[in-house]
Amino acid sequence: MDRQTQTEIEAAAFRTLRKHLMEDRPDVQNIDLMNLAGFCRNCLSRWMQEAANDRGIEMTKEEGREAFYGMPYDDWKAQNQSEATPDQKAAFDTAFKENVTDKG
């Protein structure tokens, strides 16, 4: 497989993942994704931001989130996210430390 085809296939898979998380399963809470998988929608938006910045395209955290969510993050959060339980928050503290802050 040539590099361009691989990039196109990877991009298509990413778009399918984004659609699944944003349209098919908006009920799945970010905190549950993070606790179970070690990443969530916010991670994906941050990775988009980092990829843009790596290519010399200035993108802020908020712009990255809006690009991923298709709207301001606070709007999406108000429509789709519920308050986390104490157990979810405790699990998140561990998952965040293991998957985000300990990355070298």
N, C-alpha and C positions, 0 to 999 in steps of 0.2 A: 504494500500500500504506500502510495507516495505521501509526502508530508502535507500537502494541501488537502488531500482527501481525508487524511487522519484528522486534521484541524477542523474540517467541516463536520465530520462525524462527531467529534468531541463537542463542538458547538451545538449540534442538534441534540445530543444527549443532555447537555446543560439546559437548553431551552425546555426540554421535556421534564427534567427535574424541577425547574423553576415553575412550570405550569402546574405540575402535580402539587407542589407545596403551596402555591398561591391560589389556584383555582379549584383543584380537585379536593385538597385537604387543608383548607385554611383553619379548620377546627383543631388541627394538631398544634399544640402550644410550642413556642420556641423553646421554652425551658425543658419540655419533655424531649424535644429533639436533641438539645445539648446534653441532657442527662443520659440519654440512651446512646447517642451516636457520636458525641463529642463535637458536634457542630450544629448550627441552626441557620435560619434565614439571615440573621445579622452577620454571621461568619461569611456566608456567601456574598453578601453585599460588600463586606470588608475586602474579600478577595477580589471582587470586581474593582473596587477602588484602588487596591494595591497594584493590580495589573495595569490599570490606566496610568497610575503614577509612574510605574516602571517604564512605561512607554512615553513619558514626558507629557502626559495629559493630566492637567491638574484636576483633581476630583476630591472634594471633601468627604468626610464620613457621611454627612447628611445627603450630599449629592449621590454618593454610592448607594445609600439606602433607598433613595427615591428612584434611582435607576433600576434597582432590583425589585422593589415593592410596587413600582408603577404609580406611586402616590407618596405624599409625605408619610414617613414612618409612623408618626403619632396618629395620623388618620387611620392607617391600617391596623395599628395596635388597638385603637379604640373600637374598631369594628370586629376584631377577630381574637383578641387575647383576653384572658381572664386573669384575675389576681392569683399569683402562685401561692400554694400552700406552704406552711413551714417545712414540711418534708421535701417538697420540690426545691425550695430555696437552699436547704442544707445539701441536697444532692448536687445542685447547681454549683455551689461553692467549690465542691470537690472536682466536678467536671471542668469548670472554668480553669481552675488551677492546673489540672492535668493536661488540658487541651489548648489553652490559650496562653496563660502567663508563664508556663514552664518551657515554652518553645524557645529554642536557641537559635 
